[in-house]
Amino acid sequence: MNEQLIRFPIRKDAACPFDPAGSMRALDELTRVTLWDGSTPWLVTGYDLGRKLLVDPRVSADSTTPGYPHFDEGSRERRKDGRSFVALDDPEHARQRRMVSLPFAIRNIEALRGDVTNIVDGLIDDLLAGPNPTDLVGRFAFPTSTQVICRMLGVPYADHEFFQDQTSRMLHRDSEPAAMVGAQEALRSYLRELIERQKKEPADGLISSVIEAQVRTGELSEEQLSYIAVTLLVAGLETTGNMIALGTLALLRNPDQLELLRRTEDRRVVEGAVDELLRYLNISHSGRRRVAIRDIAVGDTVIRAGEGIILASELANRDPENFPDPDRLDLGRDAQHHLAFGYGPHHCLGRPLAALELQVVYGTLYRRIPTLRLAIDFDDVPFKHDGVAYGVRELPVAW
């Protein structure tokens, strides 16, 4: 039976690298797929059903629950020793999340706009002063996301090559499980030492603030903080860095939409463009993983307790009932209800920070370098088909 099911995740068609759907377009909104380990969880492709299940108390995010659909063997092994709040259920999920949520509040993130703008402008200055053509991924996209998350957390940017190397090992689907576990432990070991150092010498950033407010009071252990810090650091590096480069490539392929950003200084236009790009691209193409803890009836189908659930948010964001003409990139579209950051109690904590970074980048880069263009044939762009986060390995550009 399992041989007849579609293997998930599905590699995108090389001819349509921005289209996350491929052969999944013909699937029902709830259908079985098969994973790397032979398990057959339910894949949810519909927008409305996906939102309902993400807030259903009969659905668990606890990655230790039997039946949870792990990304791969390495992901399963990495979570055996411990997890951050993203892989926990309430009330512990909510308790830990509250401890780190204040710095991500919209008003606090907005206060960082000037700092983020300075980072982006400085990196653009370096681009213009450096070689032409150049790689936008290595020279701009990841330096932007890395500098911002390091400043947010209070982690030394000087160690960024170490972070990026370990993160790549941890999230690469072809890495051996032992290498994934080793990379996670290397990051946690580094962050444990940083936590110990900042207990004695506090620094600006989230880690020191949590040490003072929660670790010293005994509400959170240093081990728990190390897991949370790994989650925030890795997410801050990978998601925004990939989105900056992939979004730029999508805009270069849609010059009419790029021209809208080049010509505007209206912040509302830029904010809407960010939401539309997140909807259109949605770099997480492995789905949001959950497991049923009680039976759930969906029409004539029953998701049984212990069965895995994967919300394909990249497909939900192309649902024509919620996004008319969904395969068209339309920066004038109202797309703020997209599911790129999830939905419900586990929605991405870093959404305000990621949105701010992308607003600054998309609102600045193309106005400052109006002749930015792809320096290689589009067919030669190396896409990341083997990572948890989708993107491009390199993006050679010229101006």
C-alpha positions as CSV (number, residue, x, y, z in Angstrom):
1,M,0.0,0.0,0.0
2,N,2.7,2.5,1.0
3,E,4.4,2.1,-2.5
4,Q,1.3,3.7,-4.0
5,L,1.5,6.8,-1.9
6,I,3.3,9.9,-2.9
7,R,6.7,10.3,-1.1
8,F,6.8,13.5,0.9
9,P,8.4,16.0,0.7
10,I,8.3,16.2,-3.1
11,R,11.2,17.6,-5.0
12,K,10.1,20.6,-7.0
13,D,10.1,20.6,-10.8
14,A,13.4,22.2,-11.9
15,A,11.5,24.1,-14.7
16,C,9.2,25.7,-12.0
17,P,11.4,26.3,-9.0
18,F,9.0,28.8,-7.4
19,D,6.1,26.5,-7.6
20,P,5.8,24.4,-4.5
21,A,3.0,22.3,-5.6
22,G,4.1,20.1,-8.6
23,S,2.3,16.8,-8.6
24,M,0.6,17.6,-5.2
25,R,-1.9,19.9,-7.0
26,A,-4.1,17.0,-7.7
27,L,-4.2,15.8,-4.1
28,D,-7.3,16.1,-1.9
29,E,-7.1,18.5,1.0
30,L,-6.5,15.5,3.3
31,T,-4.5,12.6,1.9
32,R,-2.0,10.0,3.0
33,V,1.7,10.3,2.0
34,T,4.7,8.3,2.9
35,L,7.8,9.5,4.7
36,W,11.5,8.4,4.9
37,D,10.7,5.8,7.6
38,G,7.7,4.2,5.8
39,S,5.2,5.9,8.0
40,T,2.0,7.3,6.4
41,P,0.9,10.5,8.0
42,W,-1.9,12.7,6.7
43,L,-1.0,15.6,4.4
44,V,-3.2,18.7,4.7
45,T,-3.2,20.8,1.6
46,G,-6.2,23.1,2.2
47,Y,-5.9,26.5,3.8
48,D,-9.1,26.4,5.9
49,L,-8.6,22.8,7.1
50,G,-5.0,23.6,7.9
51,R,-5.9,26.5,10.1
52,K,-8.5,24.5,11.9
53,L,-6.1,21.7,12.7
54,L,-3.4,24.0,13.9
55,V,-5.7,25.3,16.7
56,D,-7.4,22.0,17.5
57,P,-6.6,20.8,21.0
58,R,-6.6,17.2,19.7
59,V,-3.5,17.9,17.7
60,S,-0.1,17.9,19.4
61,A,3.3,19.5,18.5
62,D,5.2,17.3,21.0
63,S,7.8,15.6,18.9
64,T,8.2,12.8,21.4
65,T,4.5,11.6,21.0
66,P,4.3,8.3,19.2
67,G,3.3,8.8,15.6
68,Y,4.9,12.3,15.3
69,P,6.1,12.6,11.6
70,H,9.8,13.6,11.9
71,F,11.6,15.3,9.1
72,D,14.2,12.6,8.9
73,E,16.2,10.3,11.2
74,G,18.6,13.0,12.2
75,S,15.7,15.3,13.3
76,R,14.2,12.5,15.4
77,E,17.6,11.8,17.1
78,R,18.3,15.5,17.7
79,R,15.1,15.8,19.8
80,K,15.7,12.8,22.0
81,D,17.9,14.7,24.4
82,G,15.7,17.7,24.8
83,R,13.6,20.3,23.0
84,S,12.7,23.9,23.0
85,F,9.2,25.2,23.4
86,V,8.4,24.9,19.6
87,A,8.2,21.1,20.1
88,L,6.2,21.2,23.3
89,D,2.5,21.5,24.1
90,D,0.8,23.8,26.5
91,P,1.0,24.6,29.3
92,E,4.9,24.1,29.1
93,H,5.0,25.5,25.6
94,A,3.2,28.7,26.7
95,R,5.2,29.0,29.8
96,Q,8.6,28.9,28.1
97,R,7.4,31.0,25.1
98,R,6.3,33.8,27.5
99,M,9.8,34.0,28.9
100,V,11.3,35.0,25.6
101,S,8.4,36.7,23.8
102,L,8.8,40.3,25.1
103,P,11.8,41.2,22.8
104,F,9.8,39.9,19.9
105,A,6.8,42.2,20.6
106,I,6.0,44.4,17.7
107,R,6.8,47.6,19.5
108,N,10.2,46.3,20.6
109,I,11.0,45.0,17.1
110,E,10.0,48.3,15.5
111,A,12.5,50.0,17.8
112,L,15.2,48.0,16.0
113,R,14.3,49.4,12.5
114,G,17.1,51.9,12.7
115,D,19.7,49.3,13.6
116,V,18.5,46.9,10.9
117,T,18.6,49.7,8.4
118,N,22.2,50.6,9.3
119,I,23.2,46.9,8.9
120,V,21.5,46.6,5.5
121,D,22.9,50.0,4.3
122,G,26.4,49.0,5.5
123,L,26.3,45.7,3.6
124,I,25.0,47.4,0.5
125,D,27.9,49.8,0.7
126,D,30.3,46.8,0.9
127,L,28.6,45.3,-2.1
128,L,29.0,48.4,-4.2
129,A,32.6,48.7,-3.2
130,G,33.5,45.1,-3.8
131,P,33.6,42.8,-6.8
132,N,31.0,42.9,-9.5
133,P,29.5,40.4,-10.2
134,T,29.2,38.9,-6.7
135,D,27.2,36.3,-4.8
136,L,24.3,37.9,-3.1
137,V,23.8,34.9,-0.7
138,G,27.3,35.1,0.8
139,R,27.9,38.8,0.5
140,F,24.5,40.1,1.6
141,A,21.6,37.8,2.4
142,F,23.1,35.7,5.1
143,P,25.3,38.4,6.6
144,T,22.1,40.5,7.0
145,S,20.2,37.7,8.8
146,T,23.2,36.7,10.8
147,Q,24.1,40.2,12.0
148,V,20.5,40.9,13.0
149,I,19.9,37.7,15.0
150,C,23.3,37.9,16.7
151,R,22.5,41.5,17.8
152,M,19.0,40.4,18.9
153,L,20.3,37.5,21.0
154,G,23.6,39.0,22.2
155,V,25.7,36.5,20.4
156,P,29.1,37.6,19.0
157,Y,28.9,38.0,15.2
158,A,32.6,37.2,15.0
159,D,31.6,33.5,15.4
160,H,29.2,33.5,12.5
161,E,31.2,31.1,10.3
162,F,30.9,28.5,13.1
163,F,27.1,29.0,13.4
164,Q,26.5,28.8,9.7
165,D,28.6,25.7,9.3
166,Q,26.9,23.8,12.1
167,T,23.4,25.0,11.1
168,S,24.1,23.7,7.5
169,R,25.1,20.3,8.9
170,M,22.1,20.2,11.2
171,L,19.5,21.0,8.5
172,H,20.9,19.2,5.5
173,R,18.8,16.2,4.7
174,D,21.7,14.2,3.3
175,S,23.7,14.6,6.6
176,E,24.2,11.5,8.6
177,P,22.1,11.4,11.8
178,A,25.2,11.4,13.9
179,A,26.5,14.5,12.1
180,M,23.1,16.3,12.7
181,V,23.2,15.4,16.4
182,G,26.8,16.5,16.6
183,A,26.1,19.8,15.0
184,Q,23.3,20.5,17.4
185,E,25.5,19.6,20.4
186,A,28.3,21.8,19.1
187,L,25.9,24.8,19.0
188,R,24.5,24.0,22.4
189,S,28.0,23.6,23.9
190,Y,28.9,27.0,22.4
191,L,25.7,28.6,23.8
192,R,26.2,27.0,27.2
193,E,29.6,28.6,27.5
194,L,28.1,31.9,26.3
195,I,25.4,31.6,29.0
196,E,28.0,31.0,31.7
197,R,30.0,34.0,30.5
198,Q,27.0,36.3,30.4
199,K,25.9,35.2,33.9
200,K,29.1,36.9,35.0
201,E,29.2,39.6,32.4
202,P,25.8,40.5,31.1
203,A,25.5,41.7,27.5
204,D,22.9,43.5,25.5
205,G,20.4,40.9,24.0
206,L,17.8,38.3,24.8
207,I,20.1,35.7,26.3
208,S,21.3,38.0,29.1
209,S,17.8,39.4,29.7
210,V,16.4,35.8,30.1
211,I,19.3,34.9,32.4
212,E,18.5,37.8,34.7
213,A,14.7,37.4,34.6
214,Q,14.2,33.6,34.5
215,V,17.4,31.6,35.0
216,R,18.5,33.3,38.2
217,T,14.9,33.0,39.6
218,G,14.9,29.2,38.8
219,E,11.9,29.5,36.4
220,L,14.1,28.3,33.5
221,S,17.2,26.1,33.6
222,E,20.4,26.9,31.7
223,E,19.8,23.7,29.6
224,Q,16.4,24.8,28.6
225,L,17.8,28.3,27.7
226,S,20.4,26.6,25.6
227,Y,17.8,24.7,23.5
228,I,15.7,27.9,23.1
229,A,18.8,29.8,22.0
230,V,19.7,27.2,19.4
231,T,16.2,27.3,18.0
232,L,16.2,31.1,17.8
233,L,19.7,31.3,16.4
234,V,19.2,28.7,13.7
235,A,15.8,30.0,12.7
236,G,17.1,33.6,12.5
237,L,20.0,32.5,10.3
238,E,18.3,30.2,7.9
239,T,14.8,31.4,7.3
240,T,15.4,35.1,6.6
241,G,18.7,34.6,4.9
242,N,17.1,32.2,2.4
243,M,14.1,34.4,2.0
244,I,16.2,37.5,1.1
245,A,17.9,35.7,-1.7
246,L,15.0,33.7,-3.0
247,G,12.7,36.8,-2.9
248,T,15.3,38.8,-4.9
249,L,15.4,36.1,-7.5
250,A,11.6,35.9,-7.7
251,L,11.5,39.7,-8.2
252,L,14.2,39.6,-10.9
253,R,12.0,37.1,-12.7
254,N,9.0,39.4,-12.4
255,P,10.4,42.8,-13.4
256,D,7.0,44.5,-13.3
257,Q,6.7,43.7,-9.7
258,L,10.3,44.6,-8.9
259,E,9.7,48.0,-10.5
260,L,6.9,48.6,-7.9
261,L,9.4,48.3,-5.1
262,R,12.1,50.3,-6.9
263,R,9.8,53.2,-7.3
264,T,8.0,53.3,-3.9
265,E,8.9,54.8,-0.6
266,D,5.5,54.0,0.9
267,R,6.1,51.7,3.8
268,R,2.6,50.2,3.5
269,V,3.4,49.1,-0.1
270,V,6.6,47.4,1.1
271,E,4.9,45.7,4.0
272,G,2.3,44.3,1.6
273,A,5.0,43.2,-0.8
274,V,6.7,41.2,2.0
275,D,3.5,39.4,2.8
276,E,2.9,38.5,-0.8
277,L,6.5,37.2,-1.3
278,L,6.2,35.1,1.8
279,R,2.9,33.7,0.5
280,Y,4.3,33.1,-3.0
281,L,7.6,31.5,-1.9
282,N,7.1,30.1,1.6
283,I,10.5,28.7,2.0
284,S,9.5,25.9,4.4
285,H,8.5,23.1,2.0
286,S,8.6,20.3,4.6
287,G,5.4,21.2,6.2
288,R,4.4,21.9,9.8
289,R,4.5,18.6,11.7
290,R,1.9,17.5,14.2
291,V,0.3,14.3,15.6
292,A,-3.3,13.5,16.6
293,I,-3.7,12.7,20.3
294,R,-7.5,11.9,19.9
295,D,-9.6,10.9,16.9
296,I,-10.5,13.8,14.6
297,A,-13.4,13.5,12.1
298,V,-12.8,15.4,8.9
299,G,-15.8,14.9,6.7
300,D,-16.1,11.2,6.0
301,T,-12.4,10.6,7.1
302,V,-11.2,10.0,10.6
303,I,-7.6,11.0,11.6
304,R,-6.9,8.4,14.4
305,A,-5.1,9.1,17.6
306,G,-1.4,8.4,17.0
307,E,-1.4,9.4,13.3
308,G,0.9,12.0,12.1
309,I,-0.3,15.2,10.4
310,I,1.6,17.5,8.1
311,L,0.3,20.9,7.1
312,A,1.7,21.8,3.6
313,S,1.6,25.5,4.2
314,E,3.2,26.1,0.8
315,L,0.1,24.6,-0.8
316,A,-2.3,26.3,1.6
317,N,-0.8,29.6,0.5
318,R,-1.7,28.7,-3.1
319,D,-5.3,27.8,-2.2
320,P,-7.4,29.7,-4.9
321,E,-10.3,30.0,-2.5
322,N,-8.2,32.3,-0.3
323,F,-5.8,33.7,-2.8
324,P,-7.3,34.2,-6.2
325,D,-4.9,33.5,-9.1
326,P,-2.5,32.1,-6.6
327,D,0.4,31.3,-8.9
328,R,0.8,34.9,-9.9
329,L,3.2,37.1,-7.9
330,D,1.1,40.2,-7.2
331,L,2.7,42.7,-4.7
332,G,-0.6,44.6,-4.6
333,R,-2.4,41.6,-3.2
334,D,-3.7,41.5,0.4
335,A,-1.8,38.4,1.6
336,Q,-1.3,39.1,5.3
337,H,-3.3,36.0,6.2
338,H,-0.7,33.7,4.6
339,L,0.5,30.7,6.6
340,A,4.2,31.1,6.1
341,F,4.7,31.6,9.8
342,G,2.1,29.1,10.9
343,Y,-1.1,29.8,12.8
344,G,-2.4,29.5,16.3
345,P,-0.5,29.1,19.6
346,H,2.6,27.8,17.8
347,H,2.8,30.6,15.2
348,C,6.4,31.7,14.6
349,L,7.6,33.9,17.5
350,G,10.1,35.6,15.2
351,R,7.5,36.8,12.6
352,P,7.8,40.5,13.6
353,L,11.6,40.4,13.3
354,A,11.7,38.5,10.0
355,A,9.1,40.9,8.6
356,L,11.1,43.9,9.7
357,E,14.3,42.6,8.1
358,L,12.5,41.8,4.8
359,Q,10.8,45.2,4.8
360,V,14.1,46.9,5.2
361,V,15.9,44.8,2.6
362,Y,13.2,44.8,-0.1
363,G,12.6,48.5,0.5
364,T,16.2,49.4,0.2
365,L,18.3,47.1,-1.9
366,Y,16.6,47.6,-5.3
367,R,16.3,51.4,-4.9
368,R,20.0,51.7,-4.0
369,I,21.1,49.3,-6.8
370,P,18.4,49.9,-9.4
371,T,20.4,48.0,-12.1
372,L,20.7,44.8,-10.1
373,R,20.4,41.8,-12.4
374,L,21.1,38.1,-12.5
375,A,24.7,37.4,-13.6
376,I,24.1,33.8,-14.8
377,D,21.4,32.1,-16.7
378,F,18.3,31.4,-14.6
379,D,18.6,27.7,-15.4
380,D,22.0,27.6,-13.8
381,V,20.9,29.0,-10.4
382,P,21.6,26.2,-7.8
383,F,18.5,25.7,-5.7
384,K,18.4,24.1,-2.3
385,H,16.4,20.9,-2.8
386,D,18.1,19.1,0.1
387,G,17.5,21.3,3.1
388,V,14.7,21.9,5.5
389,A,14.6,25.5,4.4
390,Y,14.3,26.1,0.6
391,G,16.4,28.7,-1.1
392,V,19.4,29.1,-3.4
393,R,23.0,28.2,-2.6
394,E,24.4,31.1,-4.6
395,L,22.9,34.0,-6.4
396,P,25.4,35.6,-8.7
397,V,24.3,39.2,-9.4
398,A,25.7,42.2,-11.2
399,W,24.7,45.9,-11.7
